[in-house]
Amino acid sequence: MKSFGLALVLSLMVLSGAWAQTTESGVAPVETLAKQAIVVEGKTGTILYEKDADSSMPTSSMSKVLTMYLVFEAIKDGKLTLETPVRISEAAWKQTGSRTFVDLGEDVKVEDLIRGLIIQSGNDSAVALAEAVAGTESSFAVMMNDKAQKLGMIHSHFVNATGLPDPEHYSTARDLSILAQALMRDFPEYYHYYSETEFTYHGIRQGNRNPLLYRNMGVDGMKTGHTDAAGYGLIATALRGERRIVTVVNGLSSMQERADEPAKLIEWAYREYELITPVTAGEKVGEAPVWLGKRATVPVAPEKAITLSLLRSKQKSIKVDMTVYPEIEAPVTKGQVMGKAVVSADGIAPIEVSLIATEDDQRLGWFDALIAKIKRKLGKA
């Protein structure tokens, strides 16, 4: 292989400021009172922090994120619309716990039930929507488990649409983070419901139970949960610029802890980590040699961008090594693989991306190609 000589060491400026005492790894220590927790960089999927993230736990009303995933999917597939009227059954009407206070036998449009579930955490709304999608809540639970497996939530099992206690209804912090990311990715057009702070139905005004929506910290969703068995939990999503942080906590002892602990983890993630893109898709990084082409070289660029979630203290360790393959015989077409770029940094496994031609290069005519071959054989080319 021939190298560009483009072994790049990116020296990136570390933001100045007063920094907390750090550990030997370069990251300020963080801990949480939550029994289970995970913090994920949304764009890269990098796990920034975890605590018993694969431990089975009751999910309480955080389960309703999966309920909403299936409702949004039904809307996307045309089975429901936001205006579809849903007749409130006795099963939905008699739900206990948090409620929207829908009336038995009334027709409620899907959008009101969505707000009732997301903002008010209404168990009655959840069951009504489950019945609208699947006919019965038990049939809906089958759909929940099927979807959970397809999303990669391999340590989860659901028996109802509400998250009300049941020994066979459980998940993990990691699985719930996967679910949260999937909902935002697949249904961004509906995510605004999670940031709405209040909803009034039948004259009963209820505020969104997500405490971080009321703090000026970029949080725009997602869902609280609480039962005696589970303690207090929260899936929280925050967006600052292009950085999306997803945090899941559970097993807290009070509403105050549910507000403070995820806030602490989110602030820690933004303070200690940064998104870095050392390789940009389509940006020319050099030339690759071509044999028997009308041009001696073609420009090459990374096929895809490489973005890292990296500790600020590790930014100076980023290296980008770019290598082109030996002369490739013409013709060369735009998009053809011509080499590779490998990004490495302290604490992460090397990441590789192809280098591709950004332009075509046609082959020489037969006579010019013959002359070129003769010259090379004689050592003149």
C-alpha positions in Angstrom: 0.0 0.0 0.0 1.1 3.6 -0.6 0.4 6.2 2.0 -0.8 9.8 1.5 1.6 10.8 4.2 -1.5 12.2 5.7 -1.2 10.7 9.2 -3.0 13.5 10.8 -2.8 14.3 14.4 -5.7 16.7 15.2 -4.8 19.1 18.0 -8.1 20.3 19.2 -8.5 23.2 21.6 -9.8 22.3 25.0 -12.3 24.8 26.3 -11.0 26.9 29.1 -12.7 27.3 32.4 -12.7 26.0 35.9 -12.6 22.3 35.9 -13.6 19.9 38.6 -11.1 17.5 40.1 -10.6 14.6 37.7 -9.7 11.0 38.0 -6.7 9.3 36.4 -8.9 8.7 33.3 -9.4 12.4 32.9 -13.1 12.6 33.6 -14.6 14.3 36.6 -16.2 11.6 38.8 -20.0 11.4 38.9 -22.3 9.2 40.9 -26.0 8.9 41.3 -28.5 7.9 43.9 -30.5 6.0 41.3 -30.4 2.2 41.6 -30.2 1.9 37.8 -28.9 4.6 35.4 -27.5 5.1 31.9 -26.3 8.2 30.0 -26.1 8.0 26.2 -24.7 10.4 23.5 -27.6 10.3 21.1 -25.7 11.0 17.9 -23.1 8.3 18.3 -24.8 5.9 20.7 -21.8 6.1 23.0 -22.5 5.1 26.6 -21.1 7.9 28.8 -22.1 6.5 32.1 -24.0 3.4 33.4 -24.9 1.9 36.7 -26.6 -1.5 36.8 -27.9 -0.7 33.4 -28.8 -4.3 32.6 -30.5 -5.0 35.9 -34.1 -6.0 35.5 -36.4 -3.4 37.0 -40.1 -2.4 37.1 -40.6 0.3 34.5 -43.9 1.9 35.8 -45.1 4.6 33.4 -41.9 4.7 31.5 -43.4 1.7 29.7 -45.8 4.2 28.0 -43.0 5.2 25.7 -43.4 1.9 24.0 -47.1 2.3 24.0 -46.7 5.6 22.2 -44.2 4.1 19.7 -46.9 1.6 18.6 -49.5 4.4 18.4 -47.3 6.6 16.3 -46.6 3.5 14.1 -50.3 2.9 13.7 -50.8 6.5 12.6 -47.9 6.3 10.1 -49.4 3.1 8.7 -52.7 4.7 8.3 -54.6 2.7 10.8 -55.3 5.7 12.9 -55.2 9.5 12.5 -54.9 12.2 15.1 -58.6 12.9 14.5 -59.8 9.3 14.8 -62.5 9.0 17.6 -61.9 6.3 20.1 -64.8 4.9 22.2 -63.9 4.7 25.8 -64.4 1.2 27.1 -65.1 0.1 30.7 -61.6 -1.3 30.9 -60.1 2.0 30.0 -62.5 4.1 32.1 -61.9 2.1 35.3 -58.1 2.4 35.3 -56.6 3.5 38.6 -53.6 5.8 39.2 -52.8 8.7 37.0 -55.7 9.5 34.7 -57.0 11.8 32.0 -60.5 11.4 33.4 -62.2 10.4 30.2 -65.8 9.3 30.5 -67.2 5.8 29.9 -68.7 5.5 26.4 -67.5 8.9 25.1 -65.6 9.3 21.9 -62.2 10.9 22.4 -60.0 11.8 19.4 -56.6 10.1 19.3 -54.7 13.4 19.7 -56.4 14.1 23.0 -55.5 10.6 24.2 -51.9 11.1 23.1 -51.7 14.3 25.2 -53.5 12.6 28.0 -50.9 9.8 28.0 -47.8 11.8 27.4 -48.5 14.9 29.5 -50.8 13.6 32.2 -49.5 10.0 32.1 -53.1 8.8 32.0 -53.6 5.1 32.4 -57.1 5.5 31.0 -55.6 7.1 27.9 -53.0 4.4 27.5 -55.6 1.6 27.6 -57.9 3.4 25.2 -55.1 3.8 22.7 -54.0 0.2 23.1 -57.5 -0.9 22.3 -57.7 1.4 19.3 -54.5 -0.2 17.9 -55.0 -3.8 18.8 -58.6 -4.4 20.0 -57.6 -5.4 23.5 -54.9 -4.5 25.9 -53.7 -8.1 26.1 -53.3 -8.2 22.3 -51.5 -4.9 22.4 -49.0 -6.3 25.0 -48.1 -9.0 22.4 -47.4 -6.2 20.0 -45.3 -4.5 22.6 -43.1 -7.5 23.2 -42.7 -8.1 19.5 -41.7 -4.5 18.9 -39.3 -4.5 21.9 -37.4 -7.5 20.5 -37.2 -5.9 17.0 -35.8 -2.7 18.6 -33.1 -4.7 20.4 -34.7 -4.5 23.9 -33.7 -8.0 24.6 -34.1 -7.8 28.4 -37.6 -6.5 28.5 -41.1 -7.9 28.8 -44.5 -6.1 28.9 -47.9 -7.3 30.0 -49.9 -4.0 29.8 -49.9 -0.6 28.2 -49.6 1.4 31.4 -46.7 0.0 33.3 -48.9 -0.8 36.3 -47.2 -3.4 38.6 -46.9 -7.0 37.4 -44.0 -9.4 38.1 -43.8 -10.2 34.4 -43.6 -6.5 33.4 -40.0 -5.3 33.4 -37.2 -3.7 31.5 -33.7 -2.3 32.0 -32.2 1.2 31.9 -30.3 0.2 28.7 -33.4 -1.1 27.0 -35.3 2.0 27.8 -32.5 4.2 26.4 -32.7 2.1 23.2 -36.5 2.7 23.1 -36.2 6.4 23.7 -33.7 6.8 20.8 -35.9 4.7 18.5 -39.0 6.8 19.2 -37.1 10.1 18.5 -35.5 8.6 15.4 -38.6 7.0 13.9 -41.2 9.6 14.8 -39.6 13.1 15.0 -42.8 14.7 13.8 -44.6 13.7 17.0 -41.9 14.4 19.5 -43.2 17.8 20.3 -45.9 16.3 22.5 -43.2 15.3 25.0 -42.2 18.9 25.6 -45.7 20.3 26.2 -46.0 21.3 29.8 -49.8 21.0 30.4 -53.0 19.6 29.0 -56.6 20.3 30.0 -59.3 17.7 29.5 -62.9 18.0 30.8 -61.8 21.2 32.5 -59.1 19.4 34.5 -55.7 21.0 33.9 -52.7 18.8 34.6 -49.0 19.6 34.2 -46.4 17.5 32.6 -44.8 15.3 35.2 -41.3 15.6 33.7 -39.6 18.0 36.2 -36.7 18.9 33.9 -39.0 20.5 31.4 -39.3 23.4 33.8 -35.5 23.9 34.1 -33.6 25.9 31.5 -31.3 23.0 30.5 -32.4 21.9 27.1 -34.6 19.0 28.2 -37.4 18.4 25.7 -38.9 15.0 26.9 -39.5 12.1 27.8 -41.4 10.2 30.5 -41.6 9.8 34.2 -42.5 6.7 36.2 -43.4 5.7 39.7 -44.7 2.8 41.7 -43.9 1.6 45.2 -42.0 -1.4 43.7 -40.0 0.7 41.1 -39.4 3.9 43.0 -39.2 7.1 41.1 -37.8 7.0 37.5 -37.3 9.2 34.5 -36.3 8.9 30.9 -35.0 12.4 30.0 -33.8 13.7 26.7 -31.9 17.0 26.3 -30.8 18.8 23.1 -28.1 21.5 23.0 -27.0 22.5 19.6 -26.4 19.2 17.7 -25.8 17.2 20.9 -28.6 14.9 22.1 -28.2 13.3 25.6 -30.5 10.5 26.7 -30.6 9.7 30.4 -32.5 6.9 32.2 -32.7 6.7 36.0 -34.8 4.5 38.2 -35.2 3.4 41.8 -35.0 6.9 43.3 -36.7 7.6 46.6 -38.5 10.9 46.0 -39.7 13.3 43.4 -36.9 15.7 44.3 -34.3 13.0 43.6 -36.0 12.3 40.3 -35.5 15.9 39.4 -32.0 16.4 40.7 -30.2 13.1 39.8 -30.9 13.1 36.0 -30.2 16.8 35.9 -26.8 16.2 37.5 -26.0 13.4 35.0 -27.0 15.5 32.0 -24.9 18.5 33.1 -22.0 16.2 33.7 -22.3 14.7 30.2 -22.3 18.1 28.5 -19.5 19.4 30.7 -17.1 16.4 30.3 -17.8 15.2 26.8 -17.8 16.8 23.4 -18.8 15.7 19.9 -15.8 15.7 17.5 -15.9 15.0 13.8 -12.3 14.4 12.7 -13.4 12.9 9.3 -16.0 14.7 7.2 -18.0 12.9 4.5 -17.2 14.2 1.0 -14.3 16.5 2.0 -11.3 16.0 -0.3 -8.3 14.7 1.7 -5.8 13.9 -1.1 -5.2 12.2 -4.5 -5.1 8.5 -5.3 -2.8 7.2 -8.2 -4.5 5.7 -11.3 -2.8 3.5 -13.9 -3.7 4.0 -17.5 -6.1 6.8 -16.8 -6.4 10.0 -18.7 -5.4 11.6 -15.3 -2.6 10.3 -13.2 -4.6 10.7 -10.0 -8.2 11.2 -8.8 -9.3 13.2 -5.7 -10.6 11.1 -2.8 -12.8 11.8 0.2 -14.2 9.8 3.1 -17.4 8.0 2.2 -18.9 8.7 5.6 -18.2 11.1 8.5 -16.8 9.8 11.7 -18.1 11.5 14.8 -16.8 10.7 18.3 -18.1 11.3 21.7 -14.9 12.1 23.5 -13.8 13.4 26.8 -12.6 16.9 26.4 -9.3 15.9 28.2 -8.7 13.2 25.4 -9.2 15.4 22.4 -5.5 15.9 21.7 -5.1 12.1 21.4 -7.1 11.9 18.2 -5.2 10.6 15.2 -6.4 10.1 11.6 -4.4 7.8 9.4 -5.3 7.8 5.7 -4.0 5.2 3.2 -4.7 4.8 -0.5 -4.5 1.5 -2.2 -1.8 0.8 -4.9 -2.4 2.1 -8.3 -5.9 1.2 -9.5 -6.3 0.6 -13.2 -8.6 2.9 -15.1 -11.4 3.4 -15.6 -12.3 4.7 -12.2 -15.8 5.7 -11.4 -17.0 8.3 -8.9 -17.7 6.5 -5.5 -15.2 3.7 -6.1 -13.2 2.7 -3.0 -9.6 3.9 -3.3 -8.4 3.5 0.3 -9.3 3.9 3.9 -9.1 6.3 6.9 -8.7 5.0 10.4 -9.5 7.2 13.4 -8.1 6.4 16.8 -8.0 8.1 20.2 -7.3 7.2 23.8 -10.1 5.1 25.2 -11.9 4.2 22.0 -11.5 1.3 19.5 -10.2 2.4 16.0 -12.9 3.4 13.6 -12.4 2.8 9.8 -14.1 4.4 6.9 -13.6 4.0 3.1 -11.9 6.7 1.0 -13.8 7.0 -2.3 -13.1 8.7 -5.7 -15.0 11.9 -6.0 -14.6 12.1 -9.8 -14.4 9.7 -12.7 -11.2 9.0 -14.6 -11.6 7.5 -18.1 -9.1 5.0 -19.5 -6.6 6.0 -22.1 -7.3 5.0 -25.7 -5.7 1.7 -26.8 -2.7 3.4 -28.5 -1.9 5.7 -25.6 -2.3 2.8 -23.2 0.2 0.7 -25.2 2.7 3.5 -25.2 2.3 3.9 -21.4 2.9 0.1 -20.9 6.0 0.2 -23.1 7.4 3.2 -21.2 6.8 1.5 -17.9 8.4 -1.7 -19.1 11.4 0.3 -20.2 11.5 2.0 -16.9 10.6 5.4 -18.4 7.3 5.7 -16.6 
